[in-house]
Structure formats: structure tokens, C-alpha cells
């Protein structure tokens, strides 16, 4: 998390307690506060301590660009500190968010405490009705959509990538089980699962009755599935990561997964409607 100098100045006042409505922290309390986030300092007994506001700002500047800045903001806004000081946190949170929004972040309630989220991280929604008859699979689909959105907003990019693949897995499992109650249990091979669903939905790229452009797109979907499996192994949080993903990597994985899931549901719904009116056939276009 990285914020501007304007926000650092504001945060320095907030953490020190020089901001109207924020709990006061003495010099020793500030030293103890920042020692939670990697500092190893002792309050000088003989004087020489800078102004509290400047000390807080400088320590926050050291945290800027690191995940520990989020932790420091959340700790500074601990509701218990406000209760102890007999103060209301809401007015301070409003002022804080007015500054954080310029940096792309916001402080939001998370249970009894707060967390820092990326501001306007984007909505992760399926436009096609994401409904399958298998209840547990439906719960998994809904849960993974929510988690993708939450983890993007929270800056948990590895987690977002993991849930992007999990979303595709749950969609494919649900579609397969709807079409074939005797379908085999999923063994973790995402590409094999996709090939089975691909056949069920008449999405094989080698079909003779489709245009070359559509064939290229369908072939690309095979690559997308393989890419989601590979990028999750390298950057997801389910395995030791080769490197840490950035926000644009996570968004690519999540929105690719959502687009693929949307297309699969649209295809499923379209073919179901064709069969309902008795005009479907094995050679119909996807």
C-alpha cells in the first residue's frame, strides 16, 4: 500500500492524536505503537524526541509502500482506542476516507474492526444466470464470486487468483453434474474437466460446421483454462509462489475466469432453450 505525502501528513496527525476527534498518543505510546510494525526503538529518557506528529509521519513514511502501512492504519483506528478515550470513530473515519480515496483506498467495517480496501476495485459479477441444480456447487460458485471481489479489493492478489480458478472449477463441475448425474468426481485436473464440459456443450474447436474465427476463439478458451491452472500454481496462494502477483495480474485472472464462466452459462442456457422448443441438435452452433 502506497499513499501520497498529503495522506501521510494527515495520518501523522491522526496517529499522534493531534487530529480533532482522534485518541491522543504520548511519545512513549507512539514508540510502542510503531514497534508493532518492525521498529526497534526506545523512547529517549533524556529528551531529544521529535514532535509527536513529525515522529508519527516519519515512521509512516518508512512503512509507505508496504503491507504494514495497512496494518498501522487499522491499528490506529482500533475501536477500543476510541472507546477508551470516550470518542466516536465515525467522524475520523470519514475524514480519513476523504484522503485515502485520492490514493485509491478506503477504510471499511469488517466485523467489529476495520480493514483497508482498494477503492472501487471493480464488481465481479456473472451476467448470465449462474444457477446449477447441485446445491453445494451453487454455494461454491456464489462464494468464489464474492471472494474474488473481496480479495481484489483487499489487495490479496494471490488469493484472488486462487479463487478465480476455484470459480471456473465450480462452474464446470456444476454444468457437468447438471448434464450427467453419473459424472465422475473431480480429481483436480482442470483441463480434463473442461474437455468433458466442452464436449457436453458442443464447444470442440475441431468441429467442421463452425467458422474459422469461432474455431480460433474456442481454441483460445482451451488456452485460457490451461493458463488459469498454470498461473494459479505460480502465483496463487495454494502453493509456494514463484513470484508475487501484481494487481493487474490478479484482475486478468479474475475477469478472464468470470468471462469464461459467463460464456459457459450463456451456452448452457442457450442450448437448453433450443432443446425446449425441439430444435437443438448435436451440430448446433455454440
N, C-alpha and C positions, 0 to 999 in steps of 0.2 A: 504494500500500500504506500503510495506516494502522494503527498499533498503540497500545496503551494506555501510560500513564505507567509502569505496573508493568513492562511489557516493555521500555520504553526504559531504565529503570533497570538491568534485567538486562543488556541489550545494551551499555550503557555499561561495565559491569564486564567483559563478555566481550571487547569490542574493546580495552579498555585492557590486558587481561591480568590483571586483579585477581581474576577468577573462577578458582577452583581447576581446573587442567587446561587453561586457555587460554594460548596463547603471549603473552608479555609484549611490550608496545609502549611504547617510551620516548616522551617528549614530542615530539621531532623526528619520530619514526616515525609518531605519531598525526597530526601536521600533514600529513605526506606522504600518509598513508592517506586523509584526508578531502579533500585536494586532488584526488584522483582523481574526486570526485563534485561538483565545481563550486566548492569553496572556493578562495580565493586568499590563503593566509596564509603567514607566515614565522615560524618559531619564534623568540621573543624572546631574543636573546643575553644581555641584561642582567637576566633574571628576569621575574617578573610572570606567568608561565604558571600557569593554574589547576591544580588537581589533575587528574591524567590521567583518572580516572574521570568527573569532572564535565565535563571538556572533551569527552570522547567522547559522554557523554549529551546535552550541549547541541548538538553537531554532528548527532547522530542525530535530535534533535528538529526541527532545521531540515529534515532530509530526510523526516520523517514526512509521509505523505500523498502522496509522490511515488514514481515507479518507482525512483529512485535509492536508496531505502531497501533494496529487494530486492537491488540490486547491492552495497550496502555489507555486508549480511548474508552474501551469498555470498562476497565478498572476505575477510571476517573468518574465514570457515570454509574458506578455501583449504587443501586437504590438505597442500600443500607447506609452509605455515607450521607445521603440526603436525609434519611430518617433520623440519624444520629444528630445531625445539625438542625433538625426540625425545619427542613426546607423542601420545596416542591421541585422535582426534577424536570417536569414538563416544560417550563419556560426556558430552561437552559438547553434542553434537547432541541427545541425549536430554533434557538439561536445557532446552536452547533450545526444543525442540518442546513441552515441558510448558508453557512460557509462550506460545508462538505459537498454540497451539490455542485459547486463550481469545480471540484476535483473528481466528481463522478461517484460519490459515495453518499450514504445516508445511514443514520443510526435508527434501528427499528427494535421494537419489543420482541423478545424471544423468551416466552415463558415469564419468569419473574425478573429476568435481567434483560440486557440489551445486546445487540450484535451489530457489527458494521457490515453493510451490504453494498455492492456496487449499485449505483443509482440507475434505474431504467435498464437493467441488464437484458431485458427482452422477454417476451412472452413465448413460452414453449407449449404450443397447443397443436392438437391434431384437428384439421378442418373436417376430415371425414369422420363419421360416427365410429369411434373406437370401441366397438362392442363385440364381445365374443360370449358364447354361452358358458364357457368354463369359468366359474366364479373366481377361483384362485388366480387364474391367468389374467382375468379382468382387473383384479386388485393389483397385480404386478404391473400391468400397463399404466393404470392410473397413478400408482406410487412412483414409478420411474419417470413419468412426465413431470410430476411435482418435484422430484428430487433433481432432475436436470435443471429446472428453472431455479430452484433454491441454491444449488451448488454453483451455478454460473454467477448468481447474484452475490454469493458469499465469497467468491474468489477461490473456491475449491475446484480447480480445473481438472485435476486428476480424477476426483470423484465424479465430476460431470461426464467425463469420458467413459468411466466405468458404467454409469447409468445410461449413457447413450447406447452402448452395446446391449445392456440388460433390457432396454426398451425394445430394441429390434428382436432380441431373443423371445421376449414375452409376446410380442405381436405375432411372430412366426409360429410359436407354439400354439397360441390361441386359434389362429387361422387353420392350422393343420388339424387340431382337435375338433374344430367345428366341421371340417370336411371329412374326417376319418376318425371315428371314435376309437378305432383299434391302432391308431398311430403309435409308433414306438416312443418310449420315454426319451427325452432329450439327453444326449450324452456329453454335451458341452462343445460339440463340433458345429459351430455356427454355419459354416459353409455347406455342410451336408444337409443341415436343416433347411437352409434357404433353397437348395436344389430340389428338395422334396416339395416345398411350397410353390416354388417356381413351376413345377410340373402340374400341380393341382390347379394353378391359376392360369395355365396356358401362357406362361411368360418365357418359354425357352427361346433363346436368341436364334437357334438354328431352324426355326420354323420357316417354311417355304412361302407362306401366304402373307408375309408382312414386308413392309418396305425396308430398304437398306438403312434409312435413317432411324427407324424404330428399332431395327436389329442392333444398331450401334448403341442406342440408349439402353436396351435390355442387357446387352453385354456389359455396359458400364455399371449396371446395378450389381452384377456379379463382382466386379472390382470394388464397388463400394462396400459390399459385405466383407470381402477379404480385407479391405483397408480398415474397416472398423475393428475387426478382430485383431489385426496387427498393431494398430495404433493404441488400442486398449492395453495390449501386452507390454508395449514400450512405455506408455505414459499414464495408463490408468493406475488406480490405487489398489488393485487386486494383486499386483505383483511388485517385486522390486523394480523401480523405474529406471530406464536407461537415461532419461533426462526429464526435467520438469517442464510440463506443457505451459504455454502462454495462453492468454485469454482467447486469442484468435484461433489457436489450435482446438481448444475446447468447444468454441462456438461452431467451428467447422464440423466436428464430430457430432455434436448435438443436433444441429439443424440438418445435417445430412441424414442422421438417423430418423428424425421427425419427417423429413420429406419422403424417405423410403417407406416409412410406416404409413404415411398418408396415402401414397400411391398403392400400397398393398391393400389397404382398406377400401379405397375407391374401386380397385379392380374387383375385389371380393363382392362389394355391394352391386357393382355393375353386372357382374356375371350372375349374381343371384336374381336380379331383376329380369335379366334376359331369360333365365330358366323359368321364372314365374309366368311369363307370357308365352312360354313354349317355343322360343325362337333361338335358344342357345344351341351351340354345337361345339364339338371338340376343335373345330377350326376357326372359331370366332376370334376376332382381334381382341387384345387385352384392353 
